[in-house]
Amino acid sequence: MWDVMTISRNFFVLDDFNLSGKRVLLRLDINSPMDPITGEILDDSRMRSHIDTIEDLSRSKVIILAHQSKPGKKDFTNLKNHAARLSKLIHKPIKYVDSLFDSRAIQEIEQMKNGEIIMLENTRFYAEELLLKNAKTEVMAKSHMVSRLSSVADYCVCDAFAAAHRAQPSLVGFGEAIPTMAGRLMERELDILGKVMKKGSGTLAILGGAKVDDSIDVMGNMLDSGSIAQVLTGGLVATIFLKAKGIDPGPGSISILEREISDYENLVTSASQLLEKYPDKIQVPTDVALSDNGQRIGLTVDQLPQPHPIFDIGLDTIVKYIDHIYNANNIILNGPLGVFEMEEFSFGTIEIFKAIADSDAFSVVGGGHTGTMVKRLGLQRMIDHTSTGGGALINMLSGKTLPVVESLKRSKLKFSVV
């Protein structure tokens, strides 16, 4: 019988169980920017976000499950360096085991003592994790990964909010097999974002970066539901919407779209439909900055097309966007406004981020690059909530179902003691 202490939510949290001495599978999202040549972890922010959860499991036998990147990417690698970095952050040894659910991994788990932590291999090294994505949860629960690991564990803690919009065995499969609960980070994210969703009118969404398909999808859902009043676009999102407005950005920008987005023409069509439906609610840049071999060239959009690619929003657009920011009650920010990694083209992103920090609006920012920029600018304390999630954040705020959250709810229904 599982030792349930309190039941007060529609999903379990750490406080609902006595986990002392128990074997606990801990699913984290420590997917981090890495140097593809040296393997050095360039930003450990996501690891830091899980420290509270790990510390609250100090009397348990903790088995960490995590992933890094995906097949085909240069930073798709094992988790040896992750274990070492996280060990330094928590000032406690973490043993890296270069297998996931074979006999050696099972033996390592069975030999653990209270307070010990091990980190198993990258879950995406194993075909089940990707081949069974979006499968029925009962199918995932019968996968080798879930069935073998759950057989030697008492509980599962999912703290991977940044991956909460993914339906994969290591994220949603364990909830069917053993009591599964939200970790401290997951609990905090769901609490804060739940409050944001109830705050009412006057919400401004600023969507940039390169994940255009997610942005367009979320934009449509949030506008349809009335949960946002205005959308400001930047990055490749803005380039797609310029194209949707009939403005040809030129060969340099088009080549980037072709390289980064395989179906960009379909996204242009979707953007056109949104502009037709919400002509006054979606703002696109009125001027931009082009990159001529790294040199910034500012011009208005009616001077397009140009051979050089768009790398940033222009000065007039920055002023216009800041005016919207200062008039907003709530702000949701996901993605940079330009190629912020290059100093010459970081101006738009920096000024918009600073304006958000200076505003009186309740601000929520999310996404790996966005969070990195907030940290680089030293704005963490001036932002109300920096979410670890990008896709998870915008999917939740748009009212979409998050598979991990649904799994947590099902697990509580299944394992609650009446």
SEKETI-670066 format. One record per residue (C-alpha): residue number from 1; residue in three letters; x, y, z. Coordinates in steps of 0.05 Angstrom, whole numbers. Layout:
[NUM "ala" [X Y Z]]
...
//
This chain:
[1 "met" [0 0 0]]
[2 "trp" [27 69 -18]]
[3 "asp" [32 118 39]]
[4 "val" [-11 177 20]]
[5 "met" [-7 234 69]]
[6 "thr" [-53 288 41]]
[7 "ile" [-96 296 -20]]
[8 "ser" [-115 367 -39]]
[9 "arg" [-104 376 -114]]
[10 "asn" [-123 341 -179]]
[11 "phe" [-51 316 -183]]
[12 "phe" [-3 290 -130]]
[13 "val" [55 333 -104]]
[14 "leu" [114 315 -60]]
[15 "asp" [77 333 3]]
[16 "asp" [26 279 -10]]
[17 "phe" [74 222 6]]
[18 "asn" [127 200 55]]
[19 "leu" [184 187 6]]
[20 "ser" [238 174 58]]
[21 "gly" [276 110 42]]
[22 "lys" [236 100 -23]]
[23 "arg" [263 89 -92]]
[24 "val" [240 149 -132]]
[25 "leu" [245 158 -208]]
[26 "leu" [256 231 -220]]
[27 "arg" [243 256 -291]]
[28 "leu" [278 323 -302]]
[29 "asp" [287 367 -362]]
[30 "ile" [361 387 -361]]
[31 "asn" [366 393 -437]]
[32 "ser" [419 448 -441]]
[33 "pro" [457 489 -492]]
[34 "met" [523 453 -506]]
[35 "asp" [587 465 -544]]
[36 "pro" [581 411 -597]]
[37 "ile" [657 405 -602]]
[38 "thr" [678 403 -529]]
[39 "gly" [613 378 -499]]
[40 "glu" [616 435 -448]]
[41 "ile" [549 455 -419]]
[42 "leu" [541 529 -434]]
[43 "asp" [481 545 -390]]
[44 "asp" [458 505 -329]]
[45 "ser" [396 545 -314]]
[46 "arg" [349 486 -324]]
[47 "met" [390 444 -277]]
[48 "arg" [387 498 -224]]
[49 "ser" [312 501 -230]]
[50 "his" [307 429 -204]]
[51 "ile" [350 438 -142]]
[52 "asp" [291 448 -94]]
[53 "thr" [260 382 -117]]
[54 "ile" [325 344 -110]]
[55 "glu" [338 372 -41]]
[56 "asp" [268 352 -18]]
[57 "leu" [284 281 -38]]
[58 "ser" [348 279 3]]
[59 "arg" [325 219 43]]
[60 "ser" [303 179 -18]]
[61 "lys" [340 136 -67]]
[62 "val" [335 180 -129]]
[63 "ile" [340 154 -200]]
[64 "ile" [344 212 -250]]
[65 "leu" [315 205 -320]]
[66 "ala" [330 259 -370]]
[67 "his" [345 274 -443]]
[68 "gln" [393 317 -483]]
[69 "ser" [373 342 -552]]
[70 "lys" [348 291 -604]]
[71 "pro" [377 245 -657]]
[72 "gly" [411 281 -714]]
[73 "lys" [430 343 -674]]
[74 "lys" [502 360 -658]]
[75 "asp" [488 364 -584]]
[76 "phe" [455 296 -580]]
[77 "thr" [500 264 -529]]
[78 "asn" [503 223 -465]]
[79 "leu" [490 252 -396]]
[80 "lys" [558 243 -365]]
[81 "asn" [573 318 -364]]
[82 "his" [503 333 -340]]
[83 "ala" [511 287 -280]]
[84 "ala" [578 320 -263]]
[85 "arg" [550 391 -269]]
[86 "leu" [487 376 -229]]
[87 "ser" [529 343 -176]]
[88 "lys" [569 407 -167]]
[89 "leu" [505 448 -163]]
[90 "ile" [474 407 -107]]
[91 "his" [541 393 -72]]
[92 "lys" [527 319 -72]]
[93 "pro" [553 259 -113]]
[94 "ile" [511 237 -172]]
[95 "lys" [532 171 -203]]
[96 "tyr" [525 169 -279]]
[97 "val" [502 101 -306]]
[98 "asp" [511 94 -381]]
[99 "ser" [449 50 -390]]
[100 "leu" [375 60 -379]]
[101 "phe" [336 -4 -364]]
[102 "asp" [382 -63 -377]]
[103 "ser" [406 -111 -323]]
[104 "arg" [463 -66 -303]]
[105 "ala" [417 -6 -292]]
[106 "ile" [369 -49 -252]]
[107 "gln" [426 -75 -209]]
[108 "glu" [451 -5 -195]]
[109 "ile" [382 15 -173]]
[110 "glu" [372 -45 -128]]
[111 "gln" [439 -32 -93]]
[112 "met" [424 41 -77]]
[113 "lys" [424 67 -5]]
[114 "asn" [382 123 24]]
[115 "gly" [405 191 1]]
[116 "glu" [442 166 -60]]
[117 "ile" [429 193 -130]]
[118 "ile" [443 162 -197]]
[119 "met" [431 190 -267]]
[120 "leu" [412 140 -321]]
[121 "glu" [428 147 -395]]
[122 "asn" [395 197 -443]]
[123 "thr" [324 170 -452]]
[124 "arg" [325 189 -526]]
[125 "phe" [382 141 -539]]
[126 "tyr" [328 87 -538]]
[127 "ala" [279 77 -594]]
[128 "glu" [217 70 -550]]
[129 "glu" [222 141 -526]]
[130 "leu" [211 169 -596]]
[131 "leu" [174 113 -632]]
[132 "leu" [120 110 -579]]
[133 "lys" [109 185 -573]]
[134 "asn" [35 203 -576]]
[135 "ala" [17 129 -566]]
[136 "lys" [-37 111 -516]]
[137 "thr" [-13 115 -445]]
[138 "glu" [-28 42 -432]]
[139 "val" [18 25 -490]]
[140 "met" [74 69 -461]]
[141 "ala" [64 37 -393]]
[142 "lys" [80 -31 -424]]
[143 "ser" [144 -7 -457]]
[144 "his" [209 -39 -434]]
[145 "met" [232 27 -404]]
[146 "val" [171 38 -362]]
[147 "ser" [156 -34 -343]]
[148 "arg" [227 -50 -321]]
[149 "leu" [241 14 -284]]
[150 "ser" [174 17 -249]]
[151 "ser" [185 -54 -225]]
[152 "val" [243 -30 -181]]
[153 "ala" [215 38 -161]]
[154 "asp" [163 59 -110]]
[155 "tyr" [144 126 -139]]
[156 "cys" [156 173 -197]]
[157 "val" [166 248 -193]]
[158 "cys" [158 288 -257]]
[159 "asp" [191 356 -254]]
[160 "ala" [201 365 -329]]
[161 "phe" [154 424 -342]]
[162 "ala" [194 445 -403]]
[163 "ala" [175 379 -435]]
[164 "ala" [103 377 -409]]
[165 "his" [75 386 -479]]
[166 "arg" [109 321 -501]]
[167 "ala" [76 253 -497]]
[168 "gln" [133 203 -489]]
[169 "pro" [142 141 -445]]
[170 "ser" [191 172 -396]]
[171 "leu" [144 231 -386]]
[172 "val" [74 201 -384]]
[173 "gly" [83 125 -381]]
[174 "phe" [100 117 -307]]
[175 "gly" [35 149 -283]]
[176 "glu" [-2 86 -303]]
[177 "ala" [47 39 -266]]
[178 "ile" [65 74 -201]]
[179 "pro" [41 136 -163]]
[180 "thr" [69 195 -201]]
[181 "met" [71 266 -174]]
[182 "ala" [93 336 -193]]
[183 "gly" [161 360 -169]]
[184 "arg" [171 429 -139]]
[185 "leu" [185 462 -205]]
[186 "met" [125 430 -240]]
[187 "glu" [81 449 -181]]
[188 "arg" [105 521 -182]]
[189 "glu" [98 529 -257]]
[190 "leu" [27 502 -257]]
[191 "asp" [6 546 -199]]
[192 "ile" [34 611 -227]]
[193 "leu" [12 600 -299]]
[194 "gly" [-57 579 -275]]
[195 "lys" [-63 646 -240]]
[196 "val" [-40 683 -303]]
[197 "met" [-94 649 -344]]
[198 "lys" [-147 677 -296]]
[199 "lys" [-121 749 -296]]
[200 "gly" [-169 773 -350]]
[201 "ser" [-163 824 -405]]
[202 "gly" [-106 868 -426]]
[203 "thr" [-56 811 -439]]
[204 "leu" [-2 824 -490]]
[205 "ala" [35 767 -524]]
[206 "ile" [104 778 -554]]
[207 "leu" [123 720 -598]]
[208 "gly" [191 715 -632]]
[209 "gly" [246 665 -645]]
[210 "ala" [246 609 -696]]
[211 "lys" [189 564 -672]]
[212 "val" [139 595 -720]]
[213 "asp" [91 536 -723]]
[214 "asp" [82 536 -647]]
[215 "ser" [74 611 -646]]
[216 "ile" [21 613 -701]]
[217 "asp" [-17 556 -668]]
[218 "val" [-16 588 -600]]
[219 "met" [-31 657 -629]]
[220 "gly" [-94 630 -662]]
[221 "asn" [-118 593 -600]]
[222 "met" [-106 652 -554]]
[223 "leu" [-139 702 -600]]
[224 "asp" [-199 656 -611]]
[225 "ser" [-207 647 -536]]
[226 "gly" [-200 722 -522]]
[227 "ser" [-143 709 -473]]
[228 "ile" [-97 760 -507]]
[229 "ala" [-112 830 -532]]
[230 "gln" [-52 841 -577]]
[231 "val" [6 803 -608]]
[232 "leu" [74 833 -624]]
[233 "thr" [117 792 -672]]
[234 "gly" [192 787 -679]]
[235 "gly" [246 739 -705]]
[236 "leu" [225 690 -758]]
[237 "val" [153 696 -734]]
[238 "ala" [154 768 -759]]
[239 "thr" [186 749 -825]]
[240 "ile" [130 699 -838]]
[241 "phe" [77 752 -822]]
[242 "leu" [110 803 -867]]
[243 "lys" [107 752 -923]]
[244 "ala" [34 739 -905]]
[245 "lys" [20 813 -913]]
[246 "gly" [47 810 -983]]
[247 "ile" [115 840 -966]]
[248 "asp" [171 801 -999]]
[249 "pro" [231 805 -951]]
[250 "gly" [281 785 -1004]]
[251 "pro" [326 725 -1020]]
[252 "gly" [369 730 -958]]
[253 "ser" [309 723 -911]]
[254 "ile" [274 672 -954]]
[255 "ser" [336 627 -954]]
[256 "ile" [335 628 -878]]
[257 "leu" [262 609 -877]]
[258 "glu" [276 552 -925]]
[259 "arg" [333 528 -882]]
[260 "glu" [298 533 -815]]
[261 "ile" [226 517 -833]]
[262 "ser" [212 462 -883]]
[263 "asp" [139 480 -894]]
[264 "tyr" [145 556 -887]]
[265 "glu" [97 569 -945]]
[266 "asn" [41 532 -908]]
[267 "leu" [56 575 -847]]
[268 "val" [51 638 -890]]
[269 "thr" [-19 614 -910]]
[270 "ser" [-38 603 -837]]
[271 "ala" [-10 672 -819]]
[272 "ser" [-51 704 -875]]
[273 "gln" [-114 673 -847]]
[274 "leu" [-99 700 -778]]
[275 "leu" [-86 770 -806]]
[276 "glu" [-151 768 -843]]
[277 "lys" [-189 746 -780]]
[278 "tyr" [-153 792 -732]]
[279 "pro" [-126 851 -773]]
[280 "asp" [-120 898 -714]]
[281 "lys" [-92 850 -662]]
[282 "ile" [-28 825 -695]]
[283 "gln" [29 875 -700]]
[284 "val" [86 865 -749]]
[285 "pro" [149 907 -755]]
[286 "thr" [144 972 -795]]
[287 "asp" [220 975 -801]]
[288 "val" [275 923 -796]]
[289 "ala" [351 915 -791]]
[290 "leu" [386 876 -845]]
[291 "ser" [454 842 -839]]
[292 "asp" [504 860 -893]]
[293 "asn" [561 813 -872]]
[294 "gly" [548 832 -800]]
[295 "gln" [537 906 -812]]
[296 "arg" [469 933 -789]]
[297 "ile" [428 966 -843]]
[298 "gly" [362 997 -821]]
[299 "leu" [304 1009 -869]]
[300 "thr" [228 1010 -871]]
[301 "val" [190 948 -895]]
[302 "asp" [166 986 -957]]
[303 "gln" [238 985 -980]]
[304 "leu" [237 910 -983]]
[305 "pro" [255 863 -1016]]
[306 "gln" [330 866 -1004]]
[307 "pro" [384 814 -1016]]
[308 "his" [408 815 -944]]
[309 "pro" [370 777 -889]]
[310 "ile" [329 810 -834]]
[311 "phe" [365 802 -767]]
[312 "asp" [327 849 -721]]
[313 "ile" [267 895 -713]]
[314 "gly" [279 969 -728]]
[315 "leu" [279 1031 -683]]
[316 "asp" [209 1054 -701]]
[317 "thr" [181 985 -687]]
[318 "ile" [217 983 -620]]
[319 "val" [184 1049 -600]]
[320 "lys" [116 1024 -622]]
[321 "tyr" [124 958 -586]]
[322 "ile" [146 992 -522]]
[323 "asp" [83 1034 -523]]
[324 "his" [41 970 -525]]
[325 "ile" [83 941 -468]]
[326 "tyr" [71 1001 -422]]
[327 "asn" [-4 997 -434]]
[328 "ala" [-10 922 -420]]
[329 "asn" [-37 891 -356]]
[330 "asn" [-3 824 -367]]
[331 "ile" [54 805 -414]]
[332 "ile" [73 737 -442]]
[333 "leu" [140 735 -477]]
[334 "asn" [167 676 -516]]
[335 "gly" [228 682 -562]]
[336 "pro" [278 736 -580]]
[337 "leu" [261 792 -629]]
[338 "gly" [323 781 -672]]
[339 "val" [391 749 -676]]
[340 "phe" [408 769 -606]]
[341 "glu" [471 727 -604]]
[342 "met" [504 779 -649]]
[343 "glu" [515 845 -611]]
[344 "glu" [499 886 -673]]
[345 "phe" [429 855 -676]]
[346 "ser" [413 847 -603]]
[347 "phe" [386 918 -596]]
[348 "gly" [312 901 -609]]
[349 "thr" [312 842 -561]]
[350 "ile" [348 881 -506]]
[351 "glu" [303 942 -510]]
[352 "ile" [239 901 -510]]
[353 "phe" [263 858 -452]]
[354 "lys" [283 920 -412]]
[355 "ala" [216 952 -425]]
[356 "ile" [179 891 -400]]
[357 "ala" [221 891 -337]]
[358 "asp" [207 966 -326]]
[359 "ser" [132 960 -339]]
[360 "asp" [78 952 -286]]
[361 "ala" [49 891 -321]]
[362 "phe" [52 821 -292]]
[363 "ser" [104 789 -336]]
[364 "val" [117 717 -355]]
[365 "val" [174 698 -401]]
[366 "gly" [191 629 -427]]
[367 "gly" [235 589 -474]]
[368 "gly" [309 571 -469]]
[369 "his" [336 629 -509]]
[370 "thr" [289 678 -475]]
[371 "gly" [308 657 -406]]
[372 "thr" [382 659 -424]]
[373 "met" [374 731 -448]]
[374 "val" [336 752 -385]]
[375 "lys" [393 723 -343]]
[376 "arg" [447 756 -386]]
[377 "leu" [414 824 -377]]
[378 "gly" [406 814 -302]]
[379 "leu" [330 823 -305]]
[380 "gln" [309 761 -267]]
[381 "arg" [284 799 -206]]
[382 "met" [245 848 -249]]
[383 "ile" [207 793 -286]]
[384 "asp" [150 763 -246]]
[385 "his" [160 692 -273]]
[386 "thr" [213 663 -317]]
[387 "ser" [185 596 -340]]
[388 "thr" [230 538 -357]]
[389 "gly" [183 520 -413]]
[390 "gly" [177 547 -483]]
[391 "gly" [129 502 -520]]
[392 "ala" [98 479 -454]]
[393 "leu" [87 551 -432]]
[394 "ile" [52 575 -494]]
[395 "asn" [12 511 -502]]
[396 "met" [-14 517 -431]]
[397 "leu" [-30 591 -437]]
[398 "ser" [-67 577 -502]]
[399 "gly" [-112 528 -465]]
[400 "lys" [-83 466 -497]]
[401 "thr" [-79 401 -459]]
[402 "leu" [-9 384 -433]]
[403 "pro" [2 308 -437]]
[404 "val" [46 307 -374]]
[405 "val" [-6 345 -333]]
[406 "glu" [-61 298 -357]]
[407 "ser" [-17 239 -338]]
[408 "leu" [-8 268 -268]]
[409 "lys" [-83 275 -260]]
[410 "arg" [-96 204 -283]]
[411 "ser" [-44 177 -235]]
[412 "lys" [-78 212 -176]]
[413 "leu" [-145 183 -196]]
[414 "lys" [-115 114 -202]]
[415 "phe" [-73 113 -138]]
[416 "ser" [-114 155 -90]]
[417 "val" [-135 120 -26]]
[418 "val" [-209 130 -14]]
//
